[in-house]
Amino acid sequence: MLYWILIFLGFLILLIGCQYLLKFLNQHGILINRWLWGLLSFLILIVPHVIWSHIPTGIDGILYALCAVFAINFMIEQHAYVQQLNQ
C-alpha cells in the first residue's frame, strides 16, 4: 500500500513540475507544439535502445523520467488546446 502512495505522490510532484515547466517556457516565449511533445515522449526511449543494446540502469531511469515529462506535457498542452476550442 505504501508503494502505491509513493507512486501517486511522485506522479503529483511530476505533474506540478511539468505545469511550472510549461509556464516558465511560455513566459520566455518558447512555444513547443503539443505533437512534438508527444513524439519526443516515445523517441526519447526508442532511439537510444535501438542504437545501444545495453544502456546502464541510471541512464535508463533518466530516459524514463524524460519520457514521463514529455508525455505529461503533451497531455497538458492537448487539454489546453481542447479547452481553447470549446470556448
N, C-alpha and C positions, 0 to 999 in steps of 0.2 A: 504494500500500500504506500509506503514512504517513497518508493521508487517512482510511482506514478505522480505523486505530489511534486517531487523534484522535477520530473519531466514537464509537468504542467507549468510550474513556476519558471523553468528555463524557457519554455515557449513564450510565456507572457513577457519575460525580460527581452527576448529576441524581438517580439512584436513591437514593444515600446521603443527599442533601439532602432528598429527599421523606420518607425514613424519619425523619430528625430533625424535619422539619416536623410530621409526624403525631404523633410522640412529644411534641413541645412543645405542640401543640394539646390532646392528651389529658391532659397534666399540668395544663393550665389549665382543664380541664372543658369544652372546646369539642369537641363531637362532631358531625361533619358526616356525613350519610347518604351511603353509597357511591354511590347512584344520583344524588345531587346532584353529586358529583364528576364522574361520567360525563356527565351532561347539560351541565354547565358546560364540559367539555373541548371540546365541539362548539360551543356557543353563544358562547364567547369569540372564536371566529373568524367564525362566520356572521353574527352581529348587526352588528358594525362594517362588514363588507364589504357588507351589504345597505343600511345607512344611508348610507355614503360610498362613492362609486365608486372613488376613488383614496385609498389610505392610504399614507403615507410608509414607506419601507423599514424605518426604525428602529422605528417603532411596530408594523409588521407582524411584525418579528422578536420584539418583546416579546410580542405576542399568540401567536405560535407557541410561545414558551418557556412561557407560562402554560398553553397547551393541553397541552403535554408534561407539565407538573407536575400538572395536574388529571387527565390520563389515567393517569399512573403512580400517583397517589394512589387513583384508582378501583381499579386492579389490586391494589394493596397491601391496601386495605380488603376487596375481594372475596375475596382469598386468605385473609385473617384470618377472614372470615365462614365460608368453606367449611371451614377447619380447625376452627373452633368447632363447626360442625355435625357433623363427623366424630368429635368426642371424646365 
